[in-house]
Amino acid sequence: MLQLKIARDLLTWIDASKGDDSRPTFIIKTLRKVMTNEETNESKATNRKAD
């Protein structure tokens, strides 16, 4: 089983921000958003280099 050691401050922030989602669901959604944003930023940077 995967175990992550997460700082108590981060868990407090997750609990305050997660709304109706469970902790794991909120973490997965947040990671997906970050990954999507990074892909978008990389494609923008590639487009700028091509110009």
Residue pairs with C-beta under 8 A, 6 or more apart in sequence:
6 14
11 23
14 23
14 26
14 27
15 23
17 26
18 25
18 26
19 26
21 29
